[in-house]
Amino acid sequence: MGHFAPILPMNSNETVTGESLHNVLSKPSRVHASWVSALSWCNVKRKLLFFIGSSIGAKKKKKKKKKKKKKKKKKKKKKKKKKKKKKKTNKST
């Protein structure tokens, strides 16, 4: 990686904000093209390192198992079966 000089603000009192940095980077020029590529590469590198670091960290540290909250089972109300009334047959036939 080459060493990049920081973008200095126009006035010494002025601070570099994200917006001003974006304005500088959005202008097409050879000098700032390297800045854009460097910044994007830094983002990629950071994400990669974070991913690799987290995977290595996972191997070293045992992950604490989260205790699952036991859901209280709702008691199902038993439906009372209706007794079927037997039809009375006339025995006196």
Biopython code that builds the backbone (N, CA, C, O; Angstrom):
import numpy as np
from Bio.PDB.StructureBuilder import StructureBuilder

atoms = [
    (1, "MET", "N", (0.847, -1.196, 0.000)),
    (1, "MET", "CA", (0.000, 0.000, 0.000)),
    (1, "MET", "C", (0.880, 1.242, 0.000)),
    (1, "MET", "O", (1.811, 1.362, 0.796)),
    (2, "GLY", "N", (0.571, 2.156, -0.900)),
    (2, "GLY", "CA", (1.312, 3.403, -0.939)),
    (2, "GLY", "C", (0.817, 4.361, 0.131)),
    (2, "GLY", "O", (-0.320, 4.252, 0.590)),
    (3, "HIS", "N", (1.656, 5.288, 0.524)),
    (3, "HIS", "CA", (1.270, 6.248, 1.562)),
    (3, "HIS", "C", (0.568, 7.426, 0.903)),
    (3, "HIS", "O", (1.089, 8.025, -0.038)),
    (4, "PHE", "N", (-0.605, 7.750, 1.398)),
    (4, "PHE", "CA", (-1.365, 8.864, 0.839)),
    (4, "PHE", "C", (-1.355, 10.032, 1.811)),
    (4, "PHE", "O", (-1.565, 9.876, 3.014)),
    (5, "ALA", "N", (-1.097, 11.239, 1.233)),
    (5, "ALA", "CA", (-1.128, 12.438, 2.060)),
    (5, "ALA", "C", (-2.587, 12.789, 2.343)),
    (5, "ALA", "O", (-3.436, 12.643, 1.463)),
    (6, "PRO", "N", (-2.891, 13.252, 3.565)),
    (6, "PRO", "CA", (-4.279, 13.595, 3.883)),
    (6, "PRO", "C", (-4.753, 14.823, 3.108)),
    (6, "PRO", "O", (-3.959, 15.704, 2.777)),
    (7, "ILE", "N", (-6.041, 14.870, 2.825)),
    (7, "ILE", "CA", (-6.596, 16.050, 2.144)),
    (7, "ILE", "C", (-6.721, 17.155, 3.183)),
    (7, "ILE", "O", (-7.449, 17.016, 4.166)),
    (8, "LEU", "N", (-6.011, 18.246, 2.960)),
    (8, "LEU", "CA", (-6.073, 19.342, 3.921)),
    (8, "LEU", "C", (-7.160, 20.330, 3.498)),
    (8, "LEU", "O", (-7.326, 20.604, 2.310)),
    (9, "PRO", "N", (-7.899, 20.863, 4.472)),
    (9, "PRO", "CA", (-8.921, 21.857, 4.143)),
    (9, "PRO", "C", (-8.299, 23.147, 3.604)),
    (9, "PRO", "O", (-7.120, 23.421, 3.827)),
    (10, "MET", "N", (-9.101, 23.926, 2.899)),
    (10, "MET", "CA", (-8.604, 25.165, 2.287)),
    (10, "MET", "C", (-8.111, 26.145, 3.350)),
    (10, "MET", "O", (-6.991, 26.647, 3.255)),
    (11, "ASN", "N", (-8.927, 26.418, 4.348)),
    (11, "ASN", "CA", (-8.515, 27.295, 5.459)),
    (11, "ASN", "C", (-8.107, 26.427, 6.638)),
    (11, "ASN", "O", (-8.567, 25.293, 6.776)),
    (12, "SER", "N", (-7.254, 26.960, 7.475)),
    (12, "SER", "CA", (-6.794, 26.177, 8.621)),
    (12, "SER", "C", (-7.929, 25.989, 9.642)),
    (12, "SER", "O", (-7.952, 25.008, 10.386)),
    (13, "ASN", "N", (-8.883, 26.963, 9.663)),
    (13, "ASN", "CA", (-9.999, 26.864, 10.612)),
    (13, "ASN", "C", (-11.056, 25.843, 10.155)),
    (13, "ASN", "O", (-11.822, 25.318, 10.963)),
    (14, "GLU", "N", (-11.074, 25.583, 8.857)),
    (14, "GLU", "CA", (-12.107, 24.716, 8.289)),
    (14, "GLU", "C", (-11.805, 23.244, 8.596)),
    (14, "GLU", "O", (-10.660, 22.803, 8.494)),
    (15, "THR", "N", (-12.817, 22.512, 8.962)),
    (15, "THR", "CA", (-12.631, 21.096, 9.246)),
    (15, "THR", "C", (-13.161, 20.275, 8.079)),
    (15, "THR", "O", (-14.067, 20.702, 7.364)),
    (16, "VAL", "N", (-12.593, 19.109, 7.900)),
    (16, "VAL", "CA", (-13.021, 18.245, 6.807)),
    (16, "VAL", "C", (-14.261, 17.471, 7.251)),
    (16, "VAL", "O", (-14.223, 16.693, 8.205)),
    (17, "THR", "N", (-15.329, 17.698, 6.554)),
    (17, "THR", "CA", (-16.562, 16.957, 6.856)),
    (17, "THR", "C", (-16.753, 15.906, 5.774)),
    (17, "THR", "O", (-16.075, 15.914, 4.746)),
    (18, "GLY", "N", (-17.681, 15.014, 6.027)),
    (18, "GLY", "CA", (-17.970, 13.963, 5.052)),
    (18, "GLY", "C", (-18.419, 14.550, 3.731)),
    (18, "GLY", "O", (-18.077, 14.050, 2.660)),
    (19, "GLU", "N", (-19.203, 15.636, 3.826)),
    (19, "GLU", "CA", (-19.768, 16.253, 2.621)),
    (19, "GLU", "C", (-18.659, 16.890, 1.769)),
    (19, "GLU", "O", (-18.619, 16.714, 0.551)),
    (20, "SER", "N", (-17.763, 17.632, 2.434)),
    (20, "SER", "CA", (-16.681, 18.294, 1.695)),
    (20, "SER", "C", (-15.745, 17.246, 1.088)),
    (20, "SER", "O", (-15.235, 17.417, -0.020)),
    (21, "LEU", "N", (-15.532, 16.164, 1.834)),
    (21, "LEU", "CA", (-14.680, 15.086, 1.344)),
    (21, "LEU", "C", (-15.313, 14.454, 0.104)),
    (21, "LEU", "O", (-14.635, 14.129, -0.871)),
    (22, "HIS", "N", (-16.642, 14.291, 0.179)),
    (22, "HIS", "CA", (-17.369, 13.704, -0.957)),
    (22, "HIS", "C", (-17.263, 14.616, -2.182)),
    (22, "HIS", "O", (-17.067, 14.150, -3.304)),
    (23, "ASN", "N", (-17.396, 15.925, -1.944)),
    (23, "ASN", "CA", (-17.295, 16.897, -3.041)),
    (23, "ASN", "C", (-15.920, 16.831, -3.693)),
    (23, "ASN", "O", (-15.799, 16.893, -4.917)),
    (24, "VAL", "N", (-14.897, 16.706, -2.877)),
    (24, "VAL", "CA", (-13.527, 16.642, -3.393)),
    (24, "VAL", "C", (-13.340, 15.355, -4.196)),
    (24, "VAL", "O", (-12.754, 15.353, -5.279)),
    (25, "LEU", "N", (-13.856, 14.265, -3.634)),
    (25, "LEU", "CA", (-13.652, 12.969, -4.282)),
    (25, "LEU", "C", (-14.492, 12.801, -5.542)),
    (25, "LEU", "O", (-14.121, 12.065, -6.457)),
    (26, "SER", "N", (-15.641, 13.501, -5.578)),
    (26, "SER", "CA", (-16.531, 13.329, -6.729)),
    (26, "SER", "C", (-15.999, 14.043, -7.977)),
    (26, "SER", "O", (-16.404, 13.732, -9.097)),
    (27, "LYS", "N", (-15.084, 15.006, -7.773)),
    (27, "LYS", "CA", (-14.491, 15.703, -8.928)),
    (27, "LYS", "C", (-13.538, 14.760, -9.652)),
    (27, "LYS", "O", (-12.669, 14.155, -9.023)),
    (28, "PRO", "N", (-13.692, 14.630, -10.971)),
    (28, "PRO", "CA", (-12.795, 13.728, -11.693)),
    (28, "PRO", "C", (-11.392, 14.316, -11.841)),
    (28, "PRO", "O", (-11.201, 15.337, -12.503)),
    (29, "SER", "N", (-10.438, 13.674, -11.232)),
    (29, "SER", "CA", (-9.041, 14.083, -11.413)),
    (29, "SER", "C", (-8.156, 12.885, -11.076)),
    (29, "SER", "O", (-8.564, 11.979, -10.349)),
    (30, "ARG", "N", (-6.968, 12.897, -11.604)),
    (30, "ARG", "CA", (-6.078, 11.750, -11.406)),
    (30, "ARG", "C", (-5.649, 11.613, -9.951)),
    (30, "ARG", "O", (-5.509, 10.507, -9.430)),
    (31, "VAL", "N", (-5.445, 12.745, -9.316)),
    (31, "VAL", "CA", (-4.960, 12.714, -7.931)),
    (31, "VAL", "C", (-6.015, 12.077, -7.033)),
    (31, "VAL", "O", (-5.706, 11.222, -6.204)),
    (32, "HIS", "N", (-7.276, 12.510, -7.211)),
    (32, "HIS", "CA", (-8.321, 12.044, -6.302)),
    (32, "HIS", "C", (-8.863, 10.674, -6.690)),
    (32, "HIS", "O", (-9.532, 10.019, -5.891)),
    (33, "ALA", "N", (-8.578, 10.243, -7.911)),
    (33, "ALA", "CA", (-9.001, 8.898, -8.316)),
    (33, "ALA", "C", (-8.314, 7.859, -7.436)),
    (33, "ALA", "O", (-8.909, 6.846, -7.066)),
    (34, "SER", "N", (-7.047, 8.129, -7.109)),
    (34, "SER", "CA", (-6.317, 7.209, -6.233)),
    (34, "SER", "C", (-6.922, 7.211, -4.833)),
    (34, "SER", "O", (-6.959, 6.186, -4.152)),
    (35, "TRP", "N", (-7.392, 8.384, -4.422)),
    (35, "TRP", "CA", (-8.040, 8.500, -3.109)),
    (35, "TRP", "C", (-9.301, 7.665, -3.060)),
    (35, "TRP", "O", (-9.560, 6.957, -2.087)),
    (36, "VAL", "N", (-10.080, 7.759, -4.126)),
    (36, "VAL", "CA", (-11.343, 7.014, -4.187)),
    (36, "VAL", "C", (-11.068, 5.516, -4.106)),
    (36, "VAL", "O", (-11.712, 4.789, -3.350)),
    (37, "SER", "N", (-10.091, 5.072, -4.909)),
    (37, "SER", "CA", (-9.765, 3.640, -4.915)),
    (37, "SER", "C", (-9.208, 3.216, -3.558)),
    (37, "SER", "O", (-9.495, 2.124, -3.068)),
    (38, "ALA", "N", (-8.405, 4.100, -2.960)),
    (38, "ALA", "CA", (-7.811, 3.783, -1.651)),
    (38, "ALA", "C", (-8.901, 3.667, -0.590)),
    (38, "ALA", "O", (-8.878, 2.758, 0.240)),
    (39, "LEU", "N", (-9.859, 4.600, -0.624)),
    (39, "LEU", "CA", (-10.935, 4.586, 0.373)),
    (39, "LEU", "C", (-11.814, 3.352, 0.212)),
    (39, "LEU", "O", (-12.181, 2.701, 1.191)),
    (40, "SER", "N", (-12.145, 3.043, -1.038)),
    (40, "SER", "CA", (-12.995, 1.875, -1.273)),
    (40, "SER", "C", (-12.255, 0.600, -0.871)),
    (40, "SER", "O", (-12.855, -0.326, -0.325)),
    (41, "TRP", "N", (-10.956, 0.555, -1.141)),
    (41, "TRP", "CA", (-10.149, -0.608, -0.775)),
    (41, "TRP", "C", (-10.073, -0.746, 0.740)),
    (41, "TRP", "O", (-10.107, -1.855, 1.274)),
    (42, "CYS", "N", (-9.968, 0.406, 1.436)),
    (42, "CYS", "CA", (-9.925, 0.394, 2.904)),
    (42, "CYS", "C", (-11.213, -0.199, 3.461)),
    (42, "CYS", "O", (-11.190, -0.978, 4.413)),
    (43, "ASN", "N", (-12.345, 0.183, 2.849)),
    (43, "ASN", "CA", (-13.636, -0.342, 3.304)),
    (43, "ASN", "C", (-13.712, -1.860, 3.112)),
    (43, "ASN", "O", (-14.175, -2.594, 3.984)),
    (44, "VAL", "N", (-13.245, -2.300, 1.949)),
    (44, "VAL", "CA", (-13.266, -3.737, 1.651)),
    (44, "VAL", "C", (-12.355, -4.480, 2.626)),
    (44, "VAL", "O", (-12.711, -5.523, 3.175)),
    (45, "LYS", "N", (-11.169, -3.907, 2.821)),
    (45, "LYS", "CA", (-10.172, -4.523, 3.693)),
    (45, "LYS", "C", (-10.700, -4.613, 5.125)),
    (45, "LYS", "O", (-10.539, -5.623, 5.809)),
    (46, "ARG", "N", (-11.338, -3.514, 5.555)),
    (46, "ARG", "CA", (-11.863, -3.459, 6.926)),
    (46, "ARG", "C", (-12.937, -4.530, 7.134)),
    (46, "ARG", "O", (-12.975, -5.208, 8.160)),
    (47, "LYS", "N", (-13.809, -4.660, 6.125)),
    (47, "LYS", "CA", (-14.882, -5.661, 6.213)),
    (47, "LYS", "C", (-14.304, -7.070, 6.222)),
    (47, "LYS", "O", (-14.764, -7.941, 6.960)),
    (48, "LEU", "N", (-13.279, -7.280, 5.382)),
    (48, "LEU", "CA", (-12.637, -8.591, 5.326)),
    (48, "LEU", "C", (-11.973, -8.932, 6.657)),
    (48, "LEU", "O", (-12.113, -10.039, 7.177)),
    (49, "LEU", "N", (-11.243, -7.945, 7.197)),
    (49, "LEU", "CA", (-10.545, -8.168, 8.459)),
    (49, "LEU", "C", (-11.535, -8.438, 9.579)),
    (49, "LEU", "O", (-11.308, -9.291, 10.437)),
    (50, "PHE", "N", (-12.638, -7.696, 9.557)),
    (50, "PHE", "CA", (-13.662, -7.888, 10.583)),
    (50, "PHE", "C", (-14.246, -9.298, 10.484)),
    (50, "PHE", "O", (-14.459, -9.978, 11.488)),
    (51, "PHE", "N", (-14.495, -9.712, 9.245)),
    (51, "PHE", "CA", (-15.081, -11.039, 9.016)),
    (51, "PHE", "C", (-14.121, -12.137, 9.457)),
    (51, "PHE", "O", (-14.506, -13.088, 10.138)),
    (52, "ILE", "N", (-12.845, -11.980, 9.045)),
    (52, "ILE", "CA", (-11.825, -12.976, 9.398)),
    (52, "ILE", "C", (-11.618, -12.993, 10.912)),
    (52, "ILE", "O", (-11.549, -14.048, 11.542)),
    (53, "GLY", "N", (-11.524, -11.796, 11.467)),
    (53, "GLY", "CA", (-11.316, -11.670, 12.915)),
    (53, "GLY", "C", (-12.445, -12.301, 13.708)),
    (53, "GLY", "O", (-12.216, -12.958, 14.724)),
    (54, "SER", "N", (-13.664, -12.096, 13.238)),
    (54, "SER", "CA", (-14.810, -12.650, 13.957)),
    (54, "SER", "C", (-14.827, -14.175, 13.862)),
    (54, "SER", "O", (-15.221, -14.862, 14.804)),
    (55, "SER", "N", (-14.388, -14.698, 12.695)),
    (55, "SER", "CA", (-14.369, -16.160, 12.538)),
    (55, "SER", "C", (-13.271, -16.784, 13.396)),
    (55, "SER", "O", (-13.450, -17.870, 13.948)),
    (56, "ILE", "N", (-12.130, -16.092, 13.506)),
    (56, "ILE", "CA", (-11.024, -16.592, 14.347)),
    (56, "ILE", "C", (-11.432, -16.502, 15.820)),
    (56, "ILE", "O", (-11.211, -17.418, 16.612)),
    (57, "GLY", "N", (-12.033, -15.363, 16.148)),
    (57, "GLY", "CA", (-12.488, -15.156, 17.526)),
    (57, "GLY", "C", (-13.499, -16.199, 17.950)),
    (57, "GLY", "O", (-13.533, -16.617, 19.108)),
    (58, "ALA", "N", (-14.324, -16.613, 17.004)),
    (58, "ALA", "CA", (-15.348, -17.621, 17.294)),
    (58, "ALA", "C", (-14.713, -18.961, 17.621)),
    (58, "ALA", "O", (-15.220, -19.724, 18.444)),
    (59, "LYS", "N", (-13.585, -19.234, 16.956)),
    (59, "LYS", "CA", (-12.893, -20.508, 17.207)),
    (59, "LYS", "C", (-12.239, -20.500, 18.586)),
    (59, "LYS", "O", (-12.266, -21.501, 19.302)),
    (60, "LYS", "N", (-11.653, -19.361, 18.950)),
    (60, "LYS", "CA", (-10.949, -19.272, 20.229)),
    (60, "LYS", "C", (-11.935, -19.246, 21.398)),
    (60, "LYS", "O", (-11.828, -20.037, 22.335)),
    (61, "LYS", "N", (-12.878, -18.338, 21.326)),
    (61, "LYS", "CA", (-13.846, -18.190, 22.412)),
    (61, "LYS", "C", (-15.037, -19.102, 22.177)),
    (61, "LYS", "O", (-15.558, -19.217, 21.068)),
    (62, "LYS", "N", (-15.438, -19.730, 23.235)),
    (62, "LYS", "CA", (-16.645, -20.545, 23.114)),
    (62, "LYS", "C", (-17.831, -19.602, 23.224)),
    (62, "LYS", "O", (-17.955, -18.813, 24.161)),
    (63, "LYS", "N", (-18.683, -19.717, 22.243)),
    (63, "LYS", "CA", (-19.842, -18.839, 22.235)),
    (63, "LYS", "C", (-20.796, -19.249, 23.344)),
    (63, "LYS", "O", (-21.108, -20.426, 23.520)),
    (64, "LYS", "N", (-21.246, -18.258, 24.078)),
    (64, "LYS", "CA", (-22.216, -18.531, 25.134)),
    (64, "LYS", "C", (-23.555, -18.835, 24.493)),
    (64, "LYS", "O", (-24.067, -18.079, 23.667)),
    (65, "LYS", "N", (-24.098, -19.956, 24.897)),
    (65, "LYS", "CA", (-25.395, -20.330, 24.343)),
    (65, "LYS", "C", (-26.471, -19.503, 25.024)),
    (65, "LYS", "O", (-26.560, -19.435, 26.250)),
    (66, "LYS", "N", (-27.275, -18.886, 24.195)),
    (66, "LYS", "CA", (-28.367, -18.097, 24.744)),
    (66, "LYS", "C", (-29.447, -19.047, 25.244)),
    (66, "LYS", "O", (-29.871, -19.966, 24.542)),
    (67, "LYS", "N", (-29.873, -18.803, 26.456)),
    (67, "LYS", "CA", (-30.941, -19.628, 27.005)),
    (67, "LYS", "C", (-32.247, -19.224, 26.354)),
    (67, "LYS", "O", (-32.653, -18.062, 26.366)),
    (68, "LYS", "N", (-32.880, -20.223, 25.791)),
    (68, "LYS", "CA", (-34.151, -19.943, 25.142)),
    (68, "LYS", "C", (-35.232, -19.878, 26.205)),
    (68, "LYS", "O", (-35.344, -20.755, 27.062)),
    (69, "LYS", "N", (-36.009, -18.839, 26.132)),
    (69, "LYS", "CA", (-37.106, -18.703, 27.080)),
    (69, "LYS", "C", (-38.171, -19.722, 26.731)),
    (69, "LYS", "O", (-38.648, -19.803, 25.599)),
    (70, "LYS", "N", (-38.525, -20.496, 27.743)),
    (70, "LYS", "CA", (-39.544, -21.506, 27.509)),
    (70, "LYS", "C", (-40.899, -20.820, 27.413)),
    (70, "LYS", "O", (-41.322, -20.084, 28.304)),
    (71, "LYS", "N", (-41.544, -21.088, 26.316)),
    (71, "LYS", "CA", (-42.866, -20.514, 26.129)),
    (71, "LYS", "C", (-43.864, -21.321, 26.936)),
    (71, "LYS", "O", (-43.886, -22.550, 26.882)),
    (72, "LYS", "N", (-44.679, -20.614, 27.674)),
    (72, "LYS", "CA", (-45.706, -21.293, 28.447)),
    (72, "LYS", "C", (-46.753, -21.839, 27.496)),
    (72, "LYS", "O", (-47.336, -21.120, 26.684)),
    (73, "LYS", "N", (-46.964, -23.122, 27.629)),
    (73, "LYS", "CA", (-47.937, -23.753, 26.740)),
    (73, "LYS", "C", (-49.337, -23.401, 27.215)),
    (73, "LYS", "O", (-49.683, -23.557, 28.386)),
    (74, "LYS", "N", (-50.112, -22.931, 26.287)),
    (74, "LYS", "CA", (-51.489, -22.608, 26.616)),
    (74, "LYS", "C", (-52.275, -23.901, 26.716)),
    (74, "LYS", "O", (-52.260, -24.735, 25.810)),
    (75, "LYS", "N", (-52.958, -24.046, 27.833)),
    (75, "LYS", "CA", (-53.767, -25.250, 28.018)),
    (75, "LYS", "C", (-54.980, -25.168, 27.110)),
    (75, "LYS", "O", (-55.765, -24.221, 27.155)),
    (76, "LYS", "N", (-55.100, -26.182, 26.298)),
    (76, "LYS", "CA", (-56.240, -26.213, 25.393)),
    (76, "LYS", "C", (-57.464, -26.667, 26.165)),
    (76, "LYS", "O", (-57.440, -27.676, 26.870)),
    (77, "LYS", "N", (-58.512, -25.916, 26.017)),
    (77, "LYS", "CA", (-59.754, -26.273, 26.688)),
    (77, "LYS", "C", (-60.360, -27.464, 25.973)),
    (77, "LYS", "O", (-60.585, -27.445, 24.763)),
    (78, "LYS", "N", (-60.617, -28.495, 26.753)),
    (78, "LYS", "CA", (-61.201, -29.694, 26.164)),
    (78, "LYS", "C", (-62.671, -29.444, 25.884)),
    (78, "LYS", "O", (-63.431, -29.011, 26.752)),
    (79, "LYS", "N", (-63.041, -29.724, 24.667)),
    (79, "LYS", "CA", (-64.436, -29.541, 24.292)),
    (79, "LYS", "C", (-65.235, -30.728, 24.831)),
    (79, "LYS", "O", (-64.900, -31.892, 24.610)),
    (80, "LYS", "N", (-66.292, -30.384, 25.537)),
    (80, "LYS", "CA", (-67.146, -31.436, 26.078)),
    (80, "LYS", "C", (-67.971, -32.023, 24.950)),
    (80, "LYS", "O", (-68.635, -31.313, 24.194)),
    (81, "LYS", "N", (-67.906, -33.336, 24.863)),
    (81, "LYS", "CA", (-68.665, -34.003, 23.812)),
    (81, "LYS", "C", (-70.129, -34.048, 24.217)),
    (81, "LYS", "O", (-70.473, -34.452, 25.328)),
    (82, "LYS", "N", (-70.964, -33.637, 23.315)),
    (82, "LYS", "CA", (-72.399, -33.660, 23.576)),
    (82, "LYS", "C", (-72.892, -35.085, 23.415)),
    (82, "LYS", "O", (-72.636, -35.745, 22.409)),
    (83, "LYS", "N", (-73.604, -35.540, 24.432)),
    (83, "LYS", "CA", (-74.155, -36.898, 24.367)),
    (83, "LYS", "C", (-75.344, -36.893, 23.429)),
    (83, "LYS", "O", (-76.276, -36.097, 23.550)),
    (84, "LYS", "N", (-75.268, -37.805, 22.502)),
    (84, "LYS", "CA", (-76.375, -37.904, 21.552)),
    (84, "LYS", "C", (-77.554, -38.575, 22.237)),
    (84, "LYS", "O", (-77.416, -39.637, 22.846)),
    (85, "LYS", "N", (-78.685, -37.954, 22.131)),
    (85, "LYS", "CA", (-79.898, -38.524, 22.725)),
    (85, "LYS", "C", (-80.406, -39.642, 21.830)),
    (85, "LYS", "O", (-80.590, -39.472, 20.624)),
    (86, "LYS", "N", (-80.624, -40.776, 22.452)),
    (86, "LYS", "CA", (-81.134, -41.921, 21.697)),
    (86, "LYS", "C", (-82.621, -41.724, 21.431)),
    (86, "LYS", "O", (-83.404, -41.374, 22.315)),
    (87, "LYS", "N", (-82.960, -41.958, 20.213)),
    (87, "LYS", "CA", (-84.366, -41.825, 19.860)),
    (87, "LYS", "C", (-85.136, -42.990, 20.469)),
    (87, "LYS", "O", (-84.745, -44.149, 20.338)),
    (88, "LYS", "N", (-86.213, -42.667, 21.122)),
    (88, "LYS", "CA", (-87.037, -43.706, 21.738)),
    (88, "LYS", "C", (-87.855, -44.389, 20.657)),
    (88, "LYS", "O", (-88.571, -43.738, 19.896)),
    (89, "THR", "N", (-87.742, -45.673, 20.601)),
    (89, "THR", "CA", (-88.527, -46.431, 19.617)),
    (89, "THR", "C", (-89.772, -46.997, 20.299)),
    (89, "THR", "O", (-89.733, -47.425, 21.452)),
    (90, "ASN", "N", (-90.827, -46.987, 19.585)),
    (90, "ASN", "CA", (-92.063, -47.521, 20.153)),
    (90, "ASN", "C", (-91.975, -49.043, 20.195)),
    (90, "ASN", "O", (-91.940, -49.703, 19.157)),
    (91, "LYS", "N", (-91.941, -49.578, 21.379)),
    (91, "LYS", "CA", (-91.859, -51.037, 21.518)),
    (91, "LYS", "C", (-93.261, -51.669, 21.441)),
    (91, "LYS", "O", (-93.393, -52.881, 21.276)),
    (92, "SER", "N", (-94.273, -50.855, 21.558)),
    (92, "SER", "CA", (-95.645, -51.401, 21.569)),
    (92, "SER", "C", (-96.241, -51.437, 20.162)),
    (92, "SER", "O", (-97.327, -50.912, 19.915)),
    (93, "THR", "N", (-95.537, -52.041, 19.287)),
    (93, "THR", "CA", (-96.098, -52.183, 17.930)),
    (93, "THR", "C", (-96.327, -53.638, 17.601)),
    (93, "THR", "O", (-96.792, -53.958, 16.508)),
]
sb = StructureBuilder()
sb.init_structure("model")
sb.init_model(0)
sb.init_chain("A")
sb.init_seg("    ")
for serial, (resi, resn, name, xyz) in enumerate(atoms, 1):
    if name == "N":
        sb.init_residue(resn, " ", resi, " ")
    sb.init_atom(name, np.array(xyz, "f"), 0.0, 1.0, " ", f" {name:<3s}", serial, name[0])
structure = sb.get_structure()
